Amino acid sequence: MTTPIKQRRGGLIRVKQYITDTKGHKVAAVIEIEELTRLKAMIDIIPTSEAWLYKNKEALESVRRGLKDAAKGRITKLKIDEL
């Protein structure tokens, strides 16, 4: 039985089987070779220079909060000489 993983831009990655550690955490997934090709295409969308952000959950959340604040007009001018 395959398990679909939802993607933001439509489409699904079908996972045949998850590999778990001794605590039951998912650490890897077994997928069909066709799915690997689709997955590589999705990964290539994110530039290498920005990939670190998606690996750092704290930084990503901070950026998202900042973007939400900016969208609501909650911004201030940064004075570089005061840093």
C-alpha positions in Angstrom: 0.0 0.0 0.0 1.4 3.4 -1.0 1.2 6.5 1.2 0.9 9.8 -0.7 2.8 12.8 0.6 1.1 16.1 -0.3 3.1 18.8 -2.1 2.4 22.5 -2.3 2.4 22.8 -6.0 0.1 19.8 -6.7 0.9 16.2 -7.3 1.9 13.6 -4.8 5.0 11.5 -4.1 3.9 8.0 -3.5 5.8 6.2 -0.8 5.8 2.4 -0.9 7.3 2.0 2.6 8.8 4.0 5.4 11.9 2.9 7.2 11.8 3.7 10.9 14.4 3.9 13.7 14.0 2.0 17.0 11.7 4.7 18.4 9.4 4.5 15.4 10.5 7.8 13.8 10.4 7.8 10.0 14.0 8.1 8.8 13.7 7.1 5.1 11.2 6.2 2.5 11.1 3.7 -0.3 9.7 5.1 -3.6 9.4 4.1 -7.2 12.1 5.3 -9.6 9.6 7.5 -11.4 8.8 9.2 -8.2 12.5 9.8 -7.6 12.6 11.7 -10.9 9.7 13.9 -9.8 11.2 14.4 -6.4 14.5 15.6 -7.9 12.7 18.1 -10.0 11.0 19.5 -6.9 14.2 19.7 -5.0 15.9 21.6 -7.9 13.4 24.4 -7.4 15.0 25.5 -4.2 18.4 27.3 -4.8 21.3 25.8 -2.9 22.0 29.2 -1.3 18.5 29.1 0.3 18.3 25.4 1.1 19.9 26.0 4.6 16.8 27.9 5.6 14.5 24.9 5.1 16.8 22.8 7.2 16.8 25.3 10.1 13.2 25.3 11.5 13.8 28.1 13.9 15.1 30.4 11.2 12.4 29.5 8.8 9.7 30.3 11.4 11.4 33.6 12.1 11.3 34.5 8.4 7.7 33.5 8.1 6.8 35.6 11.1 8.6 38.6 9.6 6.9 38.2 6.2 3.5 38.1 8.0 4.3 41.2 10.0 5.5 43.0 6.8 2.3 42.0 5.0 0.3 43.6 7.9 2.4 46.7 7.7 4.1 46.1 11.0 7.6 47.2 10.0 10.2 49.5 11.3 13.2 51.2 9.7 16.5 49.5 10.7 19.2 51.8 11.8 22.5 50.0 11.0 24.7 52.3 13.0 22.7 51.3 16.2 23.5 47.6 15.8 
